[in-house]
Amino acid sequence: MAGMLDLENELKVANEFWDFLGGVGTYLQLLDIFERVGIELRHEIDDYFSKYNRQ
């Protein structure tokens, strides 16, 4: 009995998913954007999550 999902053609994750949606290179562009925004907003992100790190 064959599987219900054709993983090769139906299930896309990470770079396959984003490149499928936006074209070749989209995944790497997204990673670059997230990295740059993360660097720029580092202090705000750290401040926000610091309230959850209190013991």
N, CA, C and O atoms as a CHARMM CRD file, in Angstrom:
* protein
*
  220
    1    1 MET  N      0.84400  -1.18300   0.00000 PROA 1      0.00000
    2    1 MET  CA     0.00000   0.00000   0.00000 PROA 1      0.00000
    3    1 MET  C      0.88800   1.24400   0.00000 PROA 1      0.00000
    4    1 MET  O      1.77400   1.37400   0.84400 PROA 1      0.00000
    5    2 ALA  N      0.66000   2.12300  -0.90900 PROA 2      0.00000
    6    2 ALA  CA     1.45900   3.34500  -1.01300 PROA 2      0.00000
    7    2 ALA  C      1.11100   4.29400   0.12400 PROA 2      0.00000
    8    2 ALA  O     -0.00200   4.26300   0.65000 PROA 2      0.00000
    9    3 GLY  N      2.08200   5.15100   0.50800 PROA 3      0.00000
   10    3 GLY  CA     1.84200   6.13700   1.55100 PROA 3      0.00000
   11    3 GLY  C      0.84300   7.19400   1.09200 PROA 3      0.00000
   12    3 GLY  O      0.62500   7.38300  -0.10500 PROA 3      0.00000
   13    4 MET  N      0.25700   7.86000   2.03200 PROA 4      0.00000
   14    4 MET  CA    -0.74500   8.86700   1.70900 PROA 4      0.00000
   15    4 MET  C     -0.11900  10.15600   1.18500 PROA 4      0.00000
   16    4 MET  O     -0.77000  10.91600   0.46800 PROA 4      0.00000
   17    5 LEU  N      1.12800  10.40400   1.53700 PROA 5      0.00000
   18    5 LEU  CA     1.80700  11.61300   1.08900 PROA 5      0.00000
   19    5 LEU  C      2.93400  11.26300   0.13600 PROA 5      0.00000
   20    5 LEU  O      3.70000  10.32800   0.37000 PROA 5      0.00000
   21    6 ASP  N      3.02100  12.00600  -0.90900 PROA 6      0.00000
   22    6 ASP  CA     4.15500  11.90900  -1.81700 PROA 6      0.00000
   23    6 ASP  C      5.14800  12.96300  -1.34700 PROA 6      0.00000
   24    6 ASP  O      5.13700  14.09500  -1.83200 PROA 6      0.00000
   25    7 LEU  N      6.00600  12.58900  -0.40000 PROA 7      0.00000
   26    7 LEU  CA     6.89900  13.54300   0.24600 PROA 7      0.00000
   27    7 LEU  C      7.78600  14.27900  -0.75200 PROA 7      0.00000
   28    7 LEU  O      8.11700  15.44600  -0.54200 PROA 7      0.00000
   29    8 GLU  N      8.16500  13.62300  -1.81000 PROA 8      0.00000
   30    8 GLU  CA     9.03600  14.24600  -2.80300 PROA 8      0.00000
   31    8 GLU  C      8.35000  15.40000  -3.52000 PROA 8      0.00000
   32    8 GLU  O      9.00200  16.37800  -3.88700 PROA 8      0.00000
   33    9 ASN  N      7.04000  15.29400  -3.72200 PROA 9      0.00000
   34    9 ASN  CA     6.32100  16.29100  -4.51400 PROA 9      0.00000
   35    9 ASN  C      5.32100  17.13200  -3.74100 PROA 9      0.00000
   36    9 ASN  O      4.91200  18.18700  -4.22700 PROA 9      0.00000
   37   10 GLU  N      4.91400  16.70200  -2.55400 PROA 10     0.00000
   38   10 GLU  CA     3.85000  17.39400  -1.84100 PROA 10     0.00000
   39   10 GLU  C      4.30300  18.15200  -0.59700 PROA 10     0.00000
   40   10 GLU  O      3.73200  19.19500  -0.27900 PROA 10     0.00000
   41   11 LEU  N      5.29000  17.66800   0.09800 PROA 11     0.00000
   42   11 LEU  CA     5.69500  18.27500   1.35300 PROA 11     0.00000
   43   11 LEU  C      6.96200  19.08600   1.14600 PROA 11     0.00000
   44   11 LEU  O      8.01700  18.55400   0.79900 PROA 11     0.00000
   45   12 LYS  N      6.83200  20.38100   1.36500 PROA 12     0.00000
   46   12 LYS  CA     7.98300  21.26600   1.20100 PROA 12     0.00000
   47   12 LYS  C      8.21800  21.98900   2.52400 PROA 12     0.00000
   48   12 LYS  O      7.28500  22.50400   3.14000 PROA 12     0.00000
   49   13 VAL  N      9.47500  22.01900   2.94900 PROA 13     0.00000
   50   13 VAL  CA     9.83300  22.71400   4.18200 PROA 13     0.00000
   51   13 VAL  C     11.08400  23.55300   3.92900 PROA 13     0.00000
   52   13 VAL  O     11.83400  23.32600   2.97900 PROA 13     0.00000
   53   14 ALA  N     11.27700  24.51500   4.80200 PROA 14     0.00000
   54   14 ALA  CA    12.47500  25.36900   4.77800 PROA 14     0.00000
   55   14 ALA  C     12.72400  25.94200   3.38900 PROA 14     0.00000
   56   14 ALA  O     11.83800  26.56800   2.80700 PROA 14     0.00000
   57   15 ASN  N     13.91900  25.73100   2.85700 PROA 15     0.00000
   58   15 ASN  CA    14.27200  26.36500   1.58000 PROA 15     0.00000
   59   15 ASN  C     13.37400  25.91300   0.43800 PROA 15     0.00000
   60   15 ASN  O     13.03700  26.72000  -0.42800 PROA 15     0.00000
   61   16 GLU  N     12.97600  24.64600   0.41300 PROA 16     0.00000
   62   16 GLU  CA    12.08900  24.17900  -0.65600 PROA 16     0.00000
   63   16 GLU  C     10.75300  24.92100  -0.62600 PROA 16     0.00000
   64   16 GLU  O     10.22000  25.29300  -1.67200 PROA 16     0.00000
   65   17 PHE  N     10.22100  25.13200   0.56300 PROA 17     0.00000
   66   17 PHE  CA     8.94000  25.81700   0.71500 PROA 17     0.00000
   67   17 PHE  C      9.03000  27.26100   0.26600 PROA 17     0.00000
   68   17 PHE  O      8.23800  27.70200  -0.56600 PROA 17     0.00000
   69   18 TRP  N      9.99000  28.00900   0.80900 PROA 18     0.00000
   70   18 TRP  CA    10.09500  29.43400   0.49800 PROA 18     0.00000
   71   18 TRP  C     10.51800  29.68700  -0.93600 PROA 18     0.00000
   72   18 TRP  O     10.03200  30.62700  -1.56500 PROA 18     0.00000
   73   19 ASP  N     11.41300  28.86600  -1.46500 PROA 19     0.00000
   74   19 ASP  CA    11.81200  29.02800  -2.86200 PROA 19     0.00000
   75   19 ASP  C     10.66500  28.66400  -3.80400 PROA 19     0.00000
   76   19 ASP  O     10.55000  29.23600  -4.88800 PROA 19     0.00000
   77   20 PHE  N      9.82200  27.72100  -3.39800 PROA 20     0.00000
   78   20 PHE  CA     8.63700  27.38400  -4.18600 PROA 20     0.00000
   79   20 PHE  C      7.68000  28.57600  -4.23200 PROA 20     0.00000
   80   20 PHE  O      7.13100  28.89800  -5.28600 PROA 20     0.00000
   81   21 LEU  N      7.48400  29.22500  -3.08700 PROA 21     0.00000
   82   21 LEU  CA     6.56400  30.36900  -3.02200 PROA 21     0.00000
   83   21 LEU  C      7.12100  31.60900  -3.72100 PROA 21     0.00000
   84   21 LEU  O      6.40400  32.27300  -4.47000 PROA 21     0.00000
   85   22 GLY  N      8.37100  31.91600  -3.48500 PROA 22     0.00000
   86   22 GLY  CA     8.91500  33.18600  -3.95100 PROA 22     0.00000
   87   22 GLY  C      9.96000  33.10400  -5.03400 PROA 22     0.00000
   88   22 GLY  O     10.43300  34.13500  -5.51200 PROA 22     0.00000
   89   23 GLY  N     10.33100  31.91300  -5.43200 PROA 23     0.00000
   90   23 GLY  CA    11.35600  31.74900  -6.45200 PROA 23     0.00000
   91   23 GLY  C     12.70200  31.42000  -5.82100 PROA 23     0.00000
   92   23 GLY  O     12.90300  31.57300  -4.61600 PROA 23     0.00000
   93   24 VAL  N     13.59800  30.97100  -6.65600 PROA 24     0.00000
   94   24 VAL  CA    14.92800  30.54800  -6.20200 PROA 24     0.00000
   95   24 VAL  C     15.61800  31.70800  -5.47000 PROA 24     0.00000
   96   24 VAL  O     15.65500  32.83700  -5.95900 PROA 24     0.00000
   97   25 GLY  N     16.15300  31.40400  -4.30500 PROA 25     0.00000
   98   25 GLY  CA    16.87200  32.40000  -3.51400 PROA 25     0.00000
   99   25 GLY  C     16.04300  33.07500  -2.44400 PROA 25     0.00000
  100   25 GLY  O     16.58200  33.80900  -1.61500 PROA 25     0.00000
  101   26 THR  N     14.73600  32.84000  -2.44400 PROA 26     0.00000
  102   26 THR  CA    13.86100  33.48800  -1.46200 PROA 26     0.00000
  103   26 THR  C     14.22500  33.10200  -0.03800 PROA 26     0.00000
  104   26 THR  O     14.25700  33.95500   0.84900 PROA 26     0.00000
  105   27 TYR  N     14.49800  31.82600   0.18700 PROA 27     0.00000
  106   27 TYR  CA    14.81800  31.35400   1.53700 PROA 27     0.00000
  107   27 TYR  C     16.06500  32.05200   2.08100 PROA 27     0.00000
  108   27 TYR  O     16.07700  32.48900   3.23200 PROA 27     0.00000
  109   28 LEU  N     17.09700  32.15600   1.27500 PROA 28     0.00000
  110   28 LEU  CA    18.33000  32.81500   1.71900 PROA 28     0.00000
  111   28 LEU  C     18.10000  34.30300   1.96500 PROA 28     0.00000
  112   28 LEU  O     18.67700  34.87400   2.89000 PROA 28     0.00000
  113   29 GLN  N     17.26800  34.92800   1.15100 PROA 29     0.00000
  114   29 GLN  CA    16.93500  36.33900   1.36400 PROA 29     0.00000
  115   29 GLN  C     16.19700  36.52100   2.68500 PROA 29     0.00000
  116   29 GLN  O     16.46600  37.47200   3.42000 PROA 29     0.00000
  117   30 LEU  N     15.27300  35.62200   2.98900 PROA 30     0.00000
  118   30 LEU  CA    14.55200  35.69800   4.26400 PROA 30     0.00000
  119   30 LEU  C     15.49300  35.53000   5.45000 PROA 30     0.00000
  120   30 LEU  O     15.38700  36.25900   6.43600 PROA 30     0.00000
  121   31 LEU  N     16.40900  34.57700   5.36100 PROA 31     0.00000
  122   31 LEU  CA    17.37800  34.39100   6.44800 PROA 31     0.00000
  123   31 LEU  C     18.20000  35.65300   6.65700 PROA 31     0.00000
  124   31 LEU  O     18.45400  36.05100   7.79400 PROA 31     0.00000
  125   32 ASP  N     18.61400  36.28000   5.56600 PROA 32     0.00000
  126   32 ASP  CA    19.39600  37.50800   5.65200 PROA 32     0.00000
  127   32 ASP  C     18.58500  38.62500   6.30400 PROA 32     0.00000
  128   32 ASP  O     19.10000  39.35500   7.15200 PROA 32     0.00000
  129   33 ILE  N     17.32000  38.75700   5.91200 PROA 33     0.00000
  130   33 ILE  CA    16.45000  39.78700   6.49100 PROA 33     0.00000
  131   33 ILE  C     16.27300  39.55700   7.98600 PROA 33     0.00000
  132   33 ILE  O     16.40400  40.48900   8.77900 PROA 33     0.00000
  133   34 PHE  N     15.97500  38.31500   8.37600 PROA 34     0.00000
  134   34 PHE  CA    15.79900  38.01700   9.80300 PROA 34     0.00000
  135   34 PHE  C     17.06700  38.31000  10.59400 PROA 34     0.00000
  136   34 PHE  O     16.99800  38.81100  11.71600 PROA 34     0.00000
  137   35 GLU  N     18.21800  38.00200  10.02000 PROA 35     0.00000
  138   35 GLU  CA    19.47400  38.27100  10.71300 PROA 35     0.00000
  139   35 GLU  C     19.68200  39.77500  10.89700 PROA 35     0.00000
  140   35 GLU  O     20.03700  40.22400  11.98700 PROA 35     0.00000
  141   36 ARG  N     19.46200  40.55100   9.83800 PROA 36     0.00000
  142   36 ARG  CA    19.67000  42.00200   9.93100 PROA 36     0.00000
  143   36 ARG  C     18.69300  42.64800  10.90800 PROA 36     0.00000
  144   36 ARG  O     19.08400  43.51400  11.69100 PROA 36     0.00000
  145   37 VAL  N     17.43800  42.23700  10.87200 PROA 37     0.00000
  146   37 VAL  CA    16.44300  42.78800  11.80200 PROA 37     0.00000
  147   37 VAL  C     16.78000  42.37900  13.22900 PROA 37     0.00000
  148   37 VAL  O     16.66100  43.18000  14.15600 PROA 37     0.00000
  149   38 GLY  N     17.20300  41.12800  13.40100 PROA 38     0.00000
  150   38 GLY  CA    17.58000  40.66000  14.73100 PROA 38     0.00000
  151   38 GLY  C     18.73400  41.45300  15.31800 PROA 38     0.00000
  152   38 GLY  O     18.73500  41.76900  16.50800 PROA 38     0.00000
  153   39 ILE  N     19.71500  41.77300  14.49000 PROA 39     0.00000
  154   39 ILE  CA    20.85500  42.57200  14.95300 PROA 39     0.00000
  155   39 ILE  C     20.39300  43.97900  15.32100 PROA 39     0.00000
  156   39 ILE  O     20.78200  44.52100  16.35700 PROA 39     0.00000
  157   40 GLU  N     19.56300  44.56200  14.46400 PROA 40     0.00000
  158   40 GLU  CA    19.09400  45.93200  14.69900 PROA 40     0.00000
  159   40 GLU  C     18.20800  46.04100  15.93900 PROA 40     0.00000
  160   40 GLU  O     18.26500  47.03400  16.66400 PROA 40     0.00000
  161   41 LEU  N     17.39800  45.02900  16.17600 PROA 41     0.00000
  162   41 LEU  CA    16.45000  45.07900  17.29900 PROA 41     0.00000
  163   41 LEU  C     16.89700  44.25000  18.49400 PROA 41     0.00000
  164   41 LEU  O     16.08900  43.95200  19.37300 PROA 41     0.00000
  165   42 ARG  N     18.15300  43.87900  18.54000 PROA 42     0.00000
  166   42 ARG  CA    18.66800  42.98300  19.58300 PROA 42     0.00000
  167   42 ARG  C     18.30900  43.44300  20.98800 PROA 42     0.00000
  168   42 ARG  O     17.86300  42.64000  21.80700 PROA 42     0.00000
  169   43 HSD  N     18.50000  44.72900  21.27600 PROA 43     0.00000
  170   43 HSD  CA    18.23300  45.21400  22.63500 PROA 43     0.00000
  171   43 HSD  C     16.75200  45.13800  22.96600 PROA 43     0.00000
  172   43 HSD  O     16.39500  44.76800  24.08400 PROA 43     0.00000
  173   44 GLU  N     15.89700  45.47200  22.03800 PROA 44     0.00000
  174   44 GLU  CA    14.45600  45.38900  22.27700 PROA 44     0.00000
  175   44 GLU  C     14.01700  43.94400  22.48300 PROA 44     0.00000
  176   44 GLU  O     13.19600  43.65900  23.35500 PROA 44     0.00000
  177   45 ILE  N     14.55800  43.04100  21.68700 PROA 45     0.00000
  178   45 ILE  CA    14.22200  41.62100  21.81500 PROA 45     0.00000
  179   45 ILE  C     14.69900  41.09200  23.16400 PROA 45     0.00000
  180   45 ILE  O     13.95700  40.39500  23.85600 PROA 45     0.00000
  181   46 ASP  N     15.92900  41.42000  23.53800 PROA 46     0.00000
  182   46 ASP  CA    16.46400  40.98200  24.83100 PROA 46     0.00000
  183   46 ASP  C     15.63800  41.53100  25.98400 PROA 46     0.00000
  184   46 ASP  O     15.33500  40.80900  26.93300 PROA 46     0.00000
  185   47 ASP  N     15.27000  42.81500  25.90600 PROA 47     0.00000
  186   47 ASP  CA    14.44400  43.41500  26.96200 PROA 47     0.00000
  187   47 ASP  C     13.10100  42.70400  27.07800 PROA 47     0.00000
  188   47 ASP  O     12.64000  42.42100  28.18400 PROA 47     0.00000
  189   48 TYR  N     12.48400  42.41900  25.95800 PROA 48     0.00000
  190   48 TYR  CA    11.17800  41.75700  25.97100 PROA 48     0.00000
  191   48 TYR  C     11.26100  40.38300  26.62900 PROA 48     0.00000
  192   48 TYR  O     10.43300  40.04600  27.47600 PROA 48     0.00000
  193   49 PHE  N     12.25800  39.59300  26.24100 PROA 49     0.00000
  194   49 PHE  CA    12.34600  38.23000  26.76400 PROA 49     0.00000
  195   49 PHE  C     12.97300  38.15500  28.15900 PROA 49     0.00000
  196   49 PHE  O     12.88700  37.11700  28.81500 PROA 49     0.00000
  197   50 SER  N     13.59600  39.22700  28.61400 PROA 50     0.00000
  198   50 SER  CA    14.22200  39.20100  29.94000 PROA 50     0.00000
  199   50 SER  C     13.18500  38.99400  31.04400 PROA 50     0.00000
  200   50 SER  O     13.51200  38.43800  32.09200 PROA 50     0.00000
  201   51 LYS  N     11.94900  39.42900  30.82900 PROA 51     0.00000
  202   51 LYS  CA    10.91700  39.24700  31.85200 PROA 51     0.00000
  203   51 LYS  C     10.54600  37.78900  32.02300 PROA 51     0.00000
  204   51 LYS  O      9.97700  37.41600  33.04900 PROA 51     0.00000
  205   52 TYR  N     10.85800  36.94700  31.03200 PROA 52     0.00000
  206   52 TYR  CA    10.55500  35.52400  31.13200 PROA 52     0.00000
  207   52 TYR  C     11.73300  34.73900  31.68900 PROA 52     0.00000
  208   52 TYR  O     11.58900  33.55700  32.00100 PROA 52     0.00000
  209   53 ASN  N     12.89400  35.37100  31.82100 PROA 53     0.00000
  210   53 ASN  CA    14.08200  34.68000  32.30300 PROA 53     0.00000
  211   53 ASN  C     14.31100  34.88800  33.79800 PROA 53     0.00000
  212   53 ASN  O     15.27800  34.36700  34.35400 PROA 53     0.00000
  213   54 ARG  N     13.44000  35.63600  34.44500 PROA 54     0.00000
  214   54 ARG  CA    13.60800  35.87000  35.88700 PROA 54     0.00000
  215   54 ARG  C     13.35300  34.58900  36.65600 PROA 54     0.00000
  216   54 ARG  O     12.46300  33.80600  36.32600 PROA 54     0.00000
  217   55 GLN  N     14.15900  34.39500  37.69400 PROA 55     0.00000
  218   55 GLN  CA    13.97900  33.16500  38.49200 PROA 55     0.00000
  219   55 GLN  C     13.63800  33.49600  39.90300 PROA 55     0.00000
  220   55 GLN  O     13.45000  32.59400  40.72100 PROA 55     0.00000
